[in-house]
Amino acid sequence: VNAGYAARMAVMTFILERWLGHVMTKRSCNSNSSHEGKSTNNAKAECITIVLLGCGMDALGIWSKELVQYALQRLPSMVGEGNIHVELGVTNNEDVAAAAPKLKVYEFDAWDNCVLKRRALVNSGMLRESFCCEIAKDELDEGESETKTNTNEGPKLSSETSFRTISKGQISLDGTGTKDEDEDDYCLVALDLRETFSSSECRTNAADAAREKSILSKAIHSVGLDSSQPTIVLSELVLAYLGYDGANATIHSISTDILKGNRDSVFACLEPVFPSIANDNALNAPVSDAGTTSMF
C-alpha cells in the first residue's frame, strides 16, 4: 500500500471515528435525559448516514458498520458515566449490536470504479445484494468485459439521468444478512461529479437560483438520502480532479442538500490545496488559508 494513501486513509478513518463518537455520545445523553423525564431538543437519531465521494475500492464505508459498534462500546469512557450501557439495555456484545443506530452508507464514483467495486463486494460476500443495475451486471459476466469498447460510457445515459444506482444491499462483514430491501444499508451510485446544472431547476430559495449544483444533488434525492439524520460526507483527494466549476458545484450541493438538514452533519475534506503561483492574492494569503485538511 502506498504510504501516502495509507496516511490519507488513516486521517479520514480518525475523523470518522471521532464524529461517530460525538454522535453516539450525544445520542446516549439524549436517551438518559428521556429516562429521567427531561425534555430534549434533539430527537434520538434513528439513523446515521455516511457518504463517501470518489469511494474507489476503499473499504472505509463497509468498515464503518464495525466503527459504529466500537463507538457504542466506548461510550462509558467517553461520557464518563458507568451506567450508560445499563440505560441503553446493553449488557453484552449482542446487545451492543442491537443498541447501535441504523447505519446507511452511500458511495459515489465513476462508472468503471463502481462496476469493479460491486463485483469485489458481492464476490467476497461482504454485500448481500438486493438490487443490481443490469447493465453493470452484464459488464461483469465472464467474457463480456472484453467485448465492451468503452465502459466509461456505461449505459450512455442522457444528461437528465446521468447517474445510475449500481447496487444496493446489506453490508455483511460476517457473511450473514438478508436480501430484504427494507434492511438495505448500502448504496453504490455511478456519476460524474464534474457535471453541473442550474440550481434554478430545483431551487429552494432565490439566493440559490444563480448557483450551479453538482449532479450529486439529483443523485442523493433519487436514492432517498435523508439529510435530517446526522450525516458525514467524506471526500479524500476528489475535488482536485473536478476543476474549479465542478468542485464549487459539489461543495454547494453538499452544503445545501446534505449539511443543512442536521446540526451534527459535517463535511470532511482532505485535498492538496496550495496557493496558485499565478494568483498574487493567493501568494499574499496567510499559510493557514492553504491548509490540506478542512472540516465544515
Secondary structure, DSSP 8 states (H G I E B T S, - for coil): --HHHHHHHHHHHHHHHHHHHHHHHHHHHHHHHHHTT---SS---SEEEEEEET-TT--HHHHHHHHHHHHHHTHHHHHT-TTHHHHTT--SHHHHHHHS-EEEEEEEE-HHHHHHHHHHHHHHT-EEEEEE-HHHHHHHSTTHHHH-S-TTSTT---GGG-EEEEEEEEE-TTS-----GGG--EEEEEE-TT-EEEGGGG-SSGGGTT-EEETHHHHHHHTT--TTS-EEEEEES-GGGSHHHHHHHHHHHHHHHTGGG-TT-EEEEE------TT-HHHHTS-GGGG-SEEE-
